Amino acid sequence: MNDRFWTWVELKRPSPSADRDDFSLWSFNTTEGDRMVQVTCYVSMPKGSAPADTETEVRSASPVFVEMLKRLRIEAAK
């Protein structure tokens, strides 16, 4: 996994839910042969959450995202 090249994008989008604030979305992409692999993670906070609470939640989620990418095993289709 450490030899795989990943690109990532971070986006802030309006929430599709009226009881949620905007959410942050991360998309991690790599390729295997002629196929693209995409892993998407996001954090959505309850409406009215303090910015500091949102930042704390995002920071606490980051190690989870990293572990997911480390454990992801990509093999060519047979």
HTML snippet that shows the backbone in 3Dmol.js (N, CA, C, O; Angstrom):
<script src="https://3Dmol.org/build/3Dmol-min.js"></script>
<div id="view" style="width:600px;height:400px;position:relative"></div>
<script>
const pdb = `
ATOM      1  N   MET A   1       0.819  -1.190   0.000  1.00  0.00           N
ATOM      2  CA  MET A   1       0.000   0.000   0.000  1.00  0.00           C
ATOM      3  C   MET A   1       0.866   1.258   0.000  1.00  0.00           C
ATOM      4  O   MET A   1       0.494   2.277  -0.581  1.00  0.00           O
ATOM      5  N   ASN A   2       2.017   1.179   0.652  1.00  0.00           N
ATOM      6  CA  ASN A   2       2.867   2.358   0.749  1.00  0.00           C
ATOM      7  C   ASN A   2       3.455   2.768  -0.602  1.00  0.00           C
ATOM      8  O   ASN A   2       3.871   3.915  -0.769  1.00  0.00           O
ATOM      9  N   ASP A   3       3.495   1.839  -1.572  1.00  0.00           N
ATOM     10  CA  ASP A   3       4.053   2.183  -2.871  1.00  0.00           C
ATOM     11  C   ASP A   3       2.987   2.675  -3.850  1.00  0.00           C
ATOM     12  O   ASP A   3       3.296   2.959  -5.007  1.00  0.00           O
ATOM     13  N   ARG A   4       1.750   2.776  -3.403  1.00  0.00           N
ATOM     14  CA  ARG A   4       0.653   3.229  -4.275  1.00  0.00           C
ATOM     15  C   ARG A   4       0.543   4.746  -4.212  1.00  0.00           C
ATOM     16  O   ARG A   4       0.643   5.336  -3.136  1.00  0.00           O
ATOM     17  N   PHE A   5       0.337   5.378  -5.367  1.00  0.00           N
ATOM     18  CA  PHE A   5       0.178   6.826  -5.449  1.00  0.00           C
ATOM     19  C   PHE A   5      -1.305   7.170  -5.331  1.00  0.00           C
ATOM     20  O   PHE A   5      -2.120   6.677  -6.111  1.00  0.00           O
ATOM     21  N   TRP A   6      -1.656   8.010  -4.364  1.00  0.00           N
ATOM     22  CA  TRP A   6      -3.032   8.460  -4.162  1.00  0.00           C
ATOM     23  C   TRP A   6      -3.132   9.945  -4.436  1.00  0.00           C
ATOM     24  O   TRP A   6      -2.217  10.697  -4.100  1.00  0.00           O
ATOM     25  N   THR A   7      -4.209  10.374  -5.033  1.00  0.00           N
ATOM     26  CA  THR A   7      -4.537  11.795  -5.089  1.00  0.00           C
ATOM     27  C   THR A   7      -5.756  11.997  -4.211  1.00  0.00           C
ATOM     28  O   THR A   7      -6.548  11.074  -4.020  1.00  0.00           O
ATOM     29  N   TRP A   8      -5.908  13.190  -3.680  1.00  0.00           N
ATOM     30  CA  TRP A   8      -7.075  13.431  -2.838  1.00  0.00           C
ATOM     31  C   TRP A   8      -7.620  14.825  -3.073  1.00  0.00           C
ATOM     32  O   TRP A   8      -6.907  15.747  -3.469  1.00  0.00           O
ATOM     33  N   VAL A   9      -8.909  14.940  -2.812  1.00  0.00           N
ATOM     34  CA  VAL A   9      -9.623  16.197  -2.970  1.00  0.00           C
ATOM     35  C   VAL A   9     -10.415  16.437  -1.696  1.00  0.00           C
ATOM     36  O   VAL A   9     -11.024  15.513  -1.157  1.00  0.00           O
ATOM     37  N   GLU A  10     -10.409  17.659  -1.216  1.00  0.00           N
ATOM     38  CA  GLU A  10     -11.225  18.029  -0.054  1.00  0.00           C
ATOM     39  C   GLU A  10     -12.254  19.048  -0.510  1.00  0.00           C
ATOM     40  O   GLU A  10     -11.904  20.047  -1.139  1.00  0.00           O
ATOM     41  N   LEU A  11     -13.521  18.804  -0.198  1.00  0.00           N
ATOM     42  CA  LEU A  11     -14.609  19.687  -0.593  1.00  0.00           C
ATOM     43  C   LEU A  11     -15.479  20.039   0.599  1.00  0.00           C
ATOM     44  O   LEU A  11     -15.613  19.253   1.536  1.00  0.00           O
ATOM     45  N   LYS A  12     -16.065  21.218   0.559  1.00  0.00           N
ATOM     46  CA  LYS A  12     -17.114  21.580   1.511  1.00  0.00           C
ATOM     47  C   LYS A  12     -18.371  21.750   0.680  1.00  0.00           C
ATOM     48  O   LYS A  12     -18.367  22.486  -0.308  1.00  0.00           O
ATOM     49  N   ARG A  13     -19.455  21.073   1.071  1.00  0.00           N
ATOM     50  CA  ARG A  13     -20.691  21.124   0.292  1.00  0.00           C
ATOM     51  C   ARG A  13     -21.860  21.447   1.194  1.00  0.00           C
ATOM     52  O   ARG A  13     -21.819  21.165   2.391  1.00  0.00           O
ATOM     53  N   PRO A  14     -22.902  22.034   0.633  1.00  0.00           N
ATOM     54  CA  PRO A  14     -24.121  22.207   1.423  1.00  0.00           C
ATOM     55  C   PRO A  14     -24.704  20.833   1.744  1.00  0.00           C
ATOM     56  O   PRO A  14     -24.666  19.924   0.916  1.00  0.00           O
ATOM     57  N   SER A  15     -25.229  20.696   2.922  1.00  0.00           N
ATOM     58  CA  SER A  15     -25.812  19.428   3.329  1.00  0.00           C
ATOM     59  C   SER A  15     -27.148  19.207   2.619  1.00  0.00           C
ATOM     60  O   SER A  15     -27.926  20.148   2.461  1.00  0.00           O
ATOM     61  N   PRO A  16     -27.421  17.978   2.192  1.00  0.00           N
ATOM     62  CA  PRO A  16     -28.724  17.691   1.586  1.00  0.00           C
ATOM     63  C   PRO A  16     -29.842  17.603   2.631  1.00  0.00           C
ATOM     64  O   PRO A  16     -31.016  17.500   2.275  1.00  0.00           O
ATOM     65  N   SER A  17     -29.481  17.644   3.909  1.00  0.00           N
ATOM     66  CA  SER A  17     -30.446  17.518   4.994  1.00  0.00           C
ATOM     67  C   SER A  17     -30.641  18.868   5.687  1.00  0.00           C
ATOM     68  O   SER A  17     -29.666  19.553   5.994  1.00  0.00           O
ATOM     69  N   ALA A  18     -31.882  19.248   5.931  1.00  0.00           N
ATOM     70  CA  ALA A  18     -32.185  20.543   6.556  1.00  0.00           C
ATOM     71  C   ALA A  18     -31.714  20.618   8.006  1.00  0.00           C
ATOM     72  O   ALA A  18     -31.522  21.717   8.527  1.00  0.00           O
ATOM     73  N   ASP A  19     -31.524  19.484   8.667  1.00  0.00           N
ATOM     74  CA  ASP A  19     -31.100  19.518  10.068  1.00  0.00           C
ATOM     75  C   ASP A  19     -29.584  19.353  10.231  1.00  0.00           C
ATOM     76  O   ASP A  19     -29.093  19.130  11.338  1.00  0.00           O
ATOM     77  N   ARG A  20     -28.854  19.463   9.123  1.00  0.00           N
ATOM     78  CA  ARG A  20     -27.392  19.353   9.154  1.00  0.00           C
ATOM     79  C   ARG A  20     -26.765  20.599   8.553  1.00  0.00           C
ATOM     80  O   ARG A  20     -27.320  21.210   7.640  1.00  0.00           O
ATOM     81  N   ASP A  21     -25.604  20.967   9.075  1.00  0.00           N
ATOM     82  CA  ASP A  21     -24.824  22.045   8.476  1.00  0.00           C
ATOM     83  C   ASP A  21     -24.117  21.505   7.230  1.00  0.00           C
ATOM     84  O   ASP A  21     -24.251  20.331   6.886  1.00  0.00           O
ATOM     85  N   ASP A  22     -23.375  22.369   6.574  1.00  0.00           N
ATOM     86  CA  ASP A  22     -22.562  21.924   5.447  1.00  0.00           C
ATOM     87  C   ASP A  22     -21.670  20.775   5.904  1.00  0.00           C
ATOM     88  O   ASP A  22     -21.354  20.655   7.087  1.00  0.00           O
ATOM     89  N   PHE A  23     -21.270  19.937   4.959  1.00  0.00           N
ATOM     90  CA  PHE A  23     -20.378  18.855   5.351  1.00  0.00           C
ATOM     91  C   PHE A  23     -19.083  18.908   4.559  1.00  0.00           C
ATOM     92  O   PHE A  23     -19.026  19.440   3.450  1.00  0.00           O
ATOM     93  N   SER A  24     -18.046  18.340   5.163  1.00  0.00           N
ATOM     94  CA  SER A  24     -16.737  18.242   4.529  1.00  0.00           C
ATOM     95  C   SER A  24     -16.603  16.862   3.930  1.00  0.00           C
ATOM     96  O   SER A  24     -16.995  15.868   4.542  1.00  0.00           O
ATOM     97  N   LEU A  25     -16.043  16.800   2.721  1.00  0.00           N
ATOM     98  CA  LEU A  25     -15.926  15.541   2.003  1.00  0.00           C
ATOM     99  C   LEU A  25     -14.499  15.389   1.504  1.00  0.00           C
ATOM    100  O   LEU A  25     -13.905  16.345   1.005  1.00  0.00           O
ATOM    101  N   TRP A  26     -13.949  14.186   1.639  1.00  0.00           N
ATOM    102  CA  TRP A  26     -12.615  13.872   1.140  1.00  0.00           C
ATOM    103  C   TRP A  26     -12.743  12.722   0.178  1.00  0.00           C
ATOM    104  O   TRP A  26     -13.401  11.724   0.476  1.00  0.00           O
ATOM    105  N   SER A  27     -12.122  12.852  -0.971  1.00  0.00           N
ATOM    106  CA  SER A  27     -12.133  11.795  -1.969  1.00  0.00           C
ATOM    107  C   SER A  27     -10.687  11.394  -2.250  1.00  0.00           C
ATOM    108  O   SER A  27      -9.872  12.231  -2.640  1.00  0.00           O
ATOM    109  N   PHE A  28     -10.369  10.116  -2.054  1.00  0.00           N
ATOM    110  CA  PHE A  28      -9.031   9.584  -2.289  1.00  0.00           C
ATOM    111  C   PHE A  28      -9.115   8.694  -3.530  1.00  0.00           C
ATOM    112  O   PHE A  28      -9.978   7.820  -3.615  1.00  0.00           O
ATOM    113  N   ASN A  29      -8.223   8.918  -4.485  1.00  0.00           N
ATOM    114  CA  ASN A  29      -8.279   8.199  -5.757  1.00  0.00           C
ATOM    115  C   ASN A  29      -6.929   7.599  -6.112  1.00  0.00           C
ATOM    116  O   ASN A  29      -5.879   8.183  -5.845  1.00  0.00           O
ATOM    117  N   THR A  30      -6.981   6.414  -6.722  1.00  0.00           N
ATOM    118  CA  THR A  30      -5.787   5.783  -7.269  1.00  0.00           C
ATOM    119  C   THR A  30      -6.230   4.959  -8.470  1.00  0.00           C
ATOM    120  O   THR A  30      -7.423   4.872  -8.759  1.00  0.00           O
ATOM    121  N   THR A  31      -5.285   4.361  -9.161  1.00  0.00           N
ATOM    122  CA  THR A  31      -5.640   3.532 -10.312  1.00  0.00           C
ATOM    123  C   THR A  31      -5.062   2.140 -10.151  1.00  0.00           C
ATOM    124  O   THR A  31      -4.059   1.936  -9.468  1.00  0.00           O
ATOM    125  N   GLU A  32      -5.710   1.199 -10.788  1.00  0.00           N
ATOM    126  CA  GLU A  32      -5.233  -0.182 -10.880  1.00  0.00           C
ATOM    127  C   GLU A  32      -5.467  -0.581 -12.323  1.00  0.00           C
ATOM    128  O   GLU A  32      -6.608  -0.808 -12.726  1.00  0.00           O
ATOM    129  N   GLY A  33      -4.402  -0.669 -13.107  1.00  0.00           N
ATOM    130  CA  GLY A  33      -4.554  -0.947 -14.534  1.00  0.00           C
ATOM    131  C   GLY A  33      -5.328   0.188 -15.189  1.00  0.00           C
ATOM    132  O   GLY A  33      -4.948   1.354 -15.082  1.00  0.00           O
ATOM    133  N   ASP A  34      -6.407  -0.159 -15.861  1.00  0.00           N
ATOM    134  CA  ASP A  34      -7.210   0.877 -16.519  1.00  0.00           C
ATOM    135  C   ASP A  34      -8.438   1.268 -15.698  1.00  0.00           C
ATOM    136  O   ASP A  34      -9.366   1.878 -16.228  1.00  0.00           O
ATOM    137  N   ARG A  35      -8.451   0.925 -14.416  1.00  0.00           N
ATOM    138  CA  ARG A  35      -9.582   1.251 -13.545  1.00  0.00           C
ATOM    139  C   ARG A  35      -9.176   2.240 -12.465  1.00  0.00           C
ATOM    140  O   ARG A  35      -8.047   2.216 -11.977  1.00  0.00           O
ATOM    141  N   MET A  36     -10.110   3.109 -12.099  1.00  0.00           N
ATOM    142  CA  MET A  36      -9.865   4.056 -11.012  1.00  0.00           C
ATOM    143  C   MET A  36     -10.557   3.545  -9.754  1.00  0.00           C
ATOM    144  O   MET A  36     -11.689   3.063  -9.809  1.00  0.00           O
ATOM    145  N   VAL A  37      -9.873   3.653  -8.630  1.00  0.00           N
ATOM    146  CA  VAL A  37     -10.436   3.286  -7.333  1.00  0.00           C
ATOM    147  C   VAL A  37     -10.637   4.580  -6.560  1.00  0.00           C
ATOM    148  O   VAL A  37      -9.727   5.405  -6.476  1.00  0.00           O
ATOM    149  N   GLN A  38     -11.831   4.761  -5.992  1.00  0.00           N
ATOM    150  CA  GLN A  38     -12.137   5.991  -5.258  1.00  0.00           C
ATOM    151  C   GLN A  38     -12.697   5.625  -3.893  1.00  0.00           C
ATOM    152  O   GLN A  38     -13.603   4.799  -3.783  1.00  0.00           O
ATOM    153  N   VAL A  39     -12.151   6.248  -2.851  1.00  0.00           N
ATOM    154  CA  VAL A  39     -12.639   6.097  -1.485  1.00  0.00           C
ATOM    155  C   VAL A  39     -13.090   7.475  -1.041  1.00  0.00           C
ATOM    156  O   VAL A  39     -12.318   8.431  -1.105  1.00  0.00           O
ATOM    157  N   THR A  40     -14.333   7.588  -0.591  1.00  0.00           N
ATOM    158  CA  THR A  40     -14.871   8.887  -0.187  1.00  0.00           C
ATOM    159  C   THR A  40     -15.274   8.839   1.274  1.00  0.00           C
ATOM    160  O   THR A  40     -15.937   7.899   1.712  1.00  0.00           O
ATOM    161  N   CYS A  41     -14.873   9.856   2.029  1.00  0.00           N
ATOM    162  CA  CYS A  41     -15.201   9.975   3.448  1.00  0.00           C
ATOM    163  C   CYS A  41     -15.774  11.372   3.672  1.00  0.00           C
ATOM    164  O   CYS A  41     -15.360  12.330   3.018  1.00  0.00           O
ATOM    165  N   TYR A  42     -16.724  11.487   4.593  1.00  0.00           N
ATOM    166  CA  TYR A  42     -17.233  12.821   4.891  1.00  0.00           C
ATOM    167  C   TYR A  42     -17.629  12.939   6.351  1.00  0.00           C
ATOM    168  O   TYR A  42     -17.881  11.944   7.032  1.00  0.00           O
ATOM    169  N   VAL A  43     -17.677  14.184   6.816  1.00  0.00           N
ATOM    170  CA  VAL A  43     -18.103  14.513   8.169  1.00  0.00           C
ATOM    171  C   VAL A  43     -19.262  15.490   8.051  1.00  0.00           C
ATOM    172  O   VAL A  43     -19.133  16.537   7.417  1.00  0.00           O
ATOM    173  N   SER A  44     -20.387  15.156   8.655  1.00  0.00           N
ATOM    174  CA  SER A  44     -21.568  16.014   8.658  1.00  0.00           C
ATOM    175  C   SER A  44     -21.969  16.248  10.106  1.00  0.00           C
ATOM    176  O   SER A  44     -22.196  15.300  10.857  1.00  0.00           O
ATOM    177  N   MET A  45     -22.054  17.512  10.490  1.00  0.00           N
ATOM    178  CA  MET A  45     -22.346  17.866  11.877  1.00  0.00           C
ATOM    179  C   MET A  45     -23.789  18.357  12.017  1.00  0.00           C
ATOM    180  O   MET A  45     -24.358  18.876  11.057  1.00  0.00           O
ATOM    181  N   PRO A  46     -24.390  18.198  13.209  1.00  0.00           N
ATOM    182  CA  PRO A  46     -25.737  18.728  13.433  1.00  0.00           C
ATOM    183  C   PRO A  46     -25.776  20.238  13.208  1.00  0.00           C
ATOM    184  O   PRO A  46     -24.799  20.937  13.479  1.00  0.00           O
ATOM    185  N   LYS A  47     -26.898  20.735  12.716  1.00  0.00           N
ATOM    186  CA  LYS A  47     -27.057  22.170  12.437  1.00  0.00           C
ATOM    187  C   LYS A  47     -26.780  22.968  13.708  1.00  0.00           C
ATOM    188  O   LYS A  47     -27.223  22.600  14.796  1.00  0.00           O
ATOM    189  N   GLY A  48     -26.041  24.062  13.553  1.00  0.00           N
ATOM    190  CA  GLY A  48     -25.719  24.920  14.688  1.00  0.00           C
ATOM    191  C   GLY A  48     -24.489  24.493  15.466  1.00  0.00           C
ATOM    192  O   GLY A  48     -24.179  25.098  16.493  1.00  0.00           O
ATOM    193  N   SER A  49     -23.773  23.465  15.007  1.00  0.00           N
ATOM    194  CA  SER A  49     -22.558  23.044  15.702  1.00  0.00           C
ATOM    195  C   SER A  49     -21.524  24.164  15.655  1.00  0.00           C
ATOM    196  O   SER A  49     -21.392  24.869  14.655  1.00  0.00           O
ATOM    197  N   ALA A  50     -20.810  24.308  16.738  1.00  0.00           N
ATOM    198  CA  ALA A  50     -19.759  25.319  16.798  1.00  0.00           C
ATOM    199  C   ALA A  50     -18.621  24.919  15.858  1.00  0.00           C
ATOM    200  O   ALA A  50     -18.311  23.734  15.733  1.00  0.00           O
ATOM    201  N   PRO A  51     -17.995  25.903  15.193  1.00  0.00           N
ATOM    202  CA  PRO A  51     -16.872  25.588  14.309  1.00  0.00           C
ATOM    203  C   PRO A  51     -15.773  24.776  15.011  1.00  0.00           C
ATOM    204  O   PRO A  51     -15.163  23.899  14.401  1.00  0.00           O
ATOM    205  N   ALA A  52     -15.528  25.068  16.279  1.00  0.00           N
ATOM    206  CA  ALA A  52     -14.502  24.321  17.020  1.00  0.00           C
ATOM    207  C   ALA A  52     -14.899  22.855  17.171  1.00  0.00           C
ATOM    208  O   ALA A  52     -14.043  21.973  17.108  1.00  0.00           O
ATOM    209  N   ASP A  53     -16.199  22.586  17.371  1.00  0.00           N
ATOM    210  CA  ASP A  53     -16.663  21.199  17.478  1.00  0.00           C
ATOM    211  C   ASP A  53     -16.475  20.464  16.154  1.00  0.00           C
ATOM    212  O   ASP A  53     -16.078  19.299  16.126  1.00  0.00           O
ATOM    213  N   THR A  54     -16.767  21.161  15.065  1.00  0.00           N
ATOM    214  CA  THR A  54     -16.594  20.555  13.742  1.00  0.00           C
ATOM    215  C   THR A  54     -15.119  20.242  13.497  1.00  0.00           C
ATOM    216  O   THR A  54     -14.783  19.157  13.022  1.00  0.00           O
ATOM    217  N   GLU A  55     -14.244  21.188  13.819  1.00  0.00           N
ATOM    218  CA  GLU A  55     -12.813  20.967  13.624  1.00  0.00           C
ATOM    219  C   GLU A  55     -12.326  19.790  14.467  1.00  0.00           C
ATOM    220  O   GLU A  55     -11.538  18.972  13.992  1.00  0.00           O
ATOM    221  N   THR A  56     -12.788  19.701  15.705  1.00  0.00           N
ATOM    222  CA  THR A  56     -12.409  18.587  16.578  1.00  0.00           C
ATOM    223  C   THR A  56     -12.873  17.261  15.981  1.00  0.00           C
ATOM    224  O   THR A  56     -12.131  16.278  15.997  1.00  0.00           O
ATOM    225  N   GLU A  57     -14.086  17.231  15.461  1.00  0.00           N
ATOM    226  CA  GLU A  57     -14.626  16.000  14.860  1.00  0.00           C
ATOM    227  C   GLU A  57     -13.822  15.586  13.630  1.00  0.00           C
ATOM    228  O   GLU A  57     -13.524  14.406  13.445  1.00  0.00           O
ATOM    229  N   VAL A  58     -13.475  16.553  12.798  1.00  0.00           N
ATOM    230  CA  VAL A  58     -12.687  16.259  11.598  1.00  0.00           C
ATOM    231  C   VAL A  58     -11.311  15.730  11.988  1.00  0.00           C
ATOM    232  O   VAL A  58     -10.838  14.741  11.427  1.00  0.00           O
ATOM    233  N   ARG A  59     -10.675  16.386  12.943  1.00  0.00           N
ATOM    234  CA  ARG A  59      -9.344  15.937  13.381  1.00  0.00           C
ATOM    235  C   ARG A  59      -9.394  14.534  13.995  1.00  0.00           C
ATOM    236  O   ARG A  59      -8.472  13.740  13.806  1.00  0.00           O
ATOM    237  N   SER A  60     -10.453  14.234  14.716  1.00  0.00           N
ATOM    238  CA  SER A  60     -10.546  12.895  15.313  1.00  0.00           C
ATOM    239  C   SER A  60     -10.870  11.840  14.265  1.00  0.00           C
ATOM    240  O   SER A  60     -10.560  10.665  14.464  1.00  0.00           O
ATOM    241  N   ALA A  61     -11.487  12.233  13.149  1.00  0.00           N
ATOM    242  CA  ALA A  61     -11.814  11.281  12.078  1.00  0.00           C
ATOM    243  C   ALA A  61     -10.607  11.003  11.183  1.00  0.00           C
ATOM    244  O   ALA A  61     -10.530   9.942  10.564  1.00  0.00           O
ATOM    245  N   SER A  62      -9.680  11.928  11.109  1.00  0.00           N
ATOM    246  CA  SER A  62      -8.539  11.777  10.202  1.00  0.00           C
ATOM    247  C   SER A  62      -7.771  10.476  10.386  1.00  0.00           C
ATOM    248  O   SER A  62      -7.475   9.818   9.390  1.00  0.00           O
ATOM    249  N   PRO A  63      -7.431  10.068  11.614  1.00  0.00           N
ATOM    250  CA  PRO A  63      -6.721   8.795  11.768  1.00  0.00           C
ATOM    251  C   PRO A  63      -7.537   7.602  11.249  1.00  0.00           C
ATOM    252  O   PRO A  63      -6.968   6.621  10.769  1.00  0.00           O
ATOM    253  N   VAL A  64      -8.851   7.688  11.344  1.00  0.00           N
ATOM    254  CA  VAL A  64      -9.700   6.605  10.822  1.00  0.00           C
ATOM    255  C   VAL A  64      -9.568   6.533   9.305  1.00  0.00           C
ATOM    256  O   VAL A  64      -9.458   5.447   8.735  1.00  0.00           O
ATOM    257  N   PHE A  65      -9.580   7.702   8.652  1.00  0.00           N
ATOM    258  CA  PHE A  65      -9.414   7.723   7.199  1.00  0.00           C
ATOM    259  C   PHE A  65      -8.070   7.098   6.815  1.00  0.00           C
ATOM    260  O   PHE A  65      -7.999   6.290   5.889  1.00  0.00           O
ATOM    261  N   VAL A  66      -7.017   7.471   7.523  1.00  0.00           N
ATOM    262  CA  VAL A  66      -5.680   6.955   7.232  1.00  0.00           C
ATOM    263  C   VAL A  66      -5.655   5.438   7.377  1.00  0.00           C
ATOM    264  O   VAL A  66      -5.112   4.746   6.516  1.00  0.00           O
ATOM    265  N   GLU A  67      -6.233   4.913   8.451  1.00  0.00           N
ATOM    266  CA  GLU A  67      -6.255   3.465   8.655  1.00  0.00           C
ATOM    267  C   GLU A  67      -7.036   2.754   7.554  1.00  0.00           C
ATOM    268  O   GLU A  67      -6.645   1.677   7.103  1.00  0.00           O
ATOM    269  N   MET A  68      -8.138   3.360   7.125  1.00  0.00           N
ATOM    270  CA  MET A  68      -8.905   2.758   6.037  1.00  0.00           C
ATOM    271  C   MET A  68      -8.050   2.634   4.786  1.00  0.00           C
ATOM    272  O   MET A  68      -8.057   1.590   4.133  1.00  0.00           O
ATOM    273  N   LEU A  69      -7.319   3.677   4.446  1.00  0.00           N
ATOM    274  CA  LEU A  69      -6.481   3.630   3.259  1.00  0.00           C
ATOM    275  C   LEU A  69      -5.336   2.634   3.408  1.00  0.00           C
ATOM    276  O   LEU A  69      -4.978   1.958   2.443  1.00  0.00           O
ATOM    277  N   LYS A  70      -4.761   2.534   4.595  1.00  0.00           N
ATOM    278  CA  LYS A  70      -3.676   1.574   4.825  1.00  0.00           C
ATOM    279  C   LYS A  70      -4.168   0.138   4.666  1.00  0.00           C
ATOM    280  O   LYS A  70      -3.440  -0.716   4.160  1.00  0.00           O
ATOM    281  N   ARG A  71      -5.397  -0.131   5.094  1.00  0.00           N
ATOM    282  CA  ARG A  71      -5.930  -1.495   5.057  1.00  0.00           C
ATOM    283  C   ARG A  71      -6.533  -1.879   3.713  1.00  0.00           C
ATOM    284  O   ARG A  71      -6.764  -3.057   3.441  1.00  0.00           O
ATOM    285  N   LEU A  72      -6.785  -0.886   2.881  1.00  0.00           N
ATOM    286  CA  LEU A  72      -7.390  -1.154   1.592  1.00  0.00           C
ATOM    287  C   LEU A  72      -6.415  -1.940   0.722  1.00  0.00           C
ATOM    288  O   LEU A  72      -5.275  -1.524   0.514  1.00  0.00           O
ATOM    289  N   ARG A  73      -6.875  -3.068   0.224  1.00  0.00           N
ATOM    290  CA  ARG A  73      -6.044  -3.909  -0.632  1.00  0.00           C
ATOM    291  C   ARG A  73      -6.621  -3.879  -2.038  1.00  0.00           C
ATOM    292  O   ARG A  73      -7.799  -4.174  -2.242  1.00  0.00           O
ATOM    293  N   ILE A  74      -5.803  -3.530  -2.984  1.00  0.00           N
ATOM    294  CA  ILE A  74      -6.272  -3.417  -4.363  1.00  0.00           C
ATOM    295  C   ILE A  74      -5.560  -4.462  -5.207  1.00  0.00           C
ATOM    296  O   ILE A  74      -4.331  -4.517  -5.240  1.00  0.00           O
ATOM    297  N   GLU A  75      -6.335  -5.279  -5.880  1.00  0.00           N
ATOM    298  CA  GLU A  75      -5.781  -6.307  -6.758  1.00  0.00           C
ATOM    299  C   GLU A  75      -6.421  -6.174  -8.125  1.00  0.00           C
ATOM    300  O   GLU A  75      -7.576  -5.765  -8.244  1.00  0.00           O
ATOM    301  N   ALA A  76      -5.681  -6.516  -9.134  1.00  0.00           N
ATOM    302  CA  ALA A  76      -6.206  -6.483 -10.498  1.00  0.00           C
ATOM    303  C   ALA A  76      -7.321  -7.515 -10.630  1.00  0.00           C
ATOM    304  O   ALA A  76      -7.245  -8.602 -10.058  1.00  0.00           O
ATOM    305  N   ALA A  77      -8.357  -7.163 -11.391  1.00  0.00           N
ATOM    306  CA  ALA A  77      -9.447  -8.103 -11.658  1.00  0.00           C
ATOM    307  C   ALA A  77      -8.927  -9.237 -12.519  1.00  0.00           C
ATOM    308  O   ALA A  77      -8.093  -9.037 -13.402  1.00  0.00           O
ATOM    309  N   LYS A  78      -9.434 -10.431 -12.250  1.00  0.00           N
ATOM    310  CA  LYS A  78      -8.965 -11.607 -13.010  1.00  0.00           C
ATOM    311  C   LYS A  78     -10.018 -12.057 -13.992  1.00  0.00           C
ATOM    312  O   LYS A  78      -9.808 -13.027 -14.720  1.00  0.00           O
TER     313      LYS A  78
END
`;
const viewer = $3Dmol.createViewer("view");
viewer.addModel(pdb, "pdb");
viewer.setStyle({}, {cartoon: {color: "spectrum"}});
viewer.zoomTo();
viewer.render();
</script>
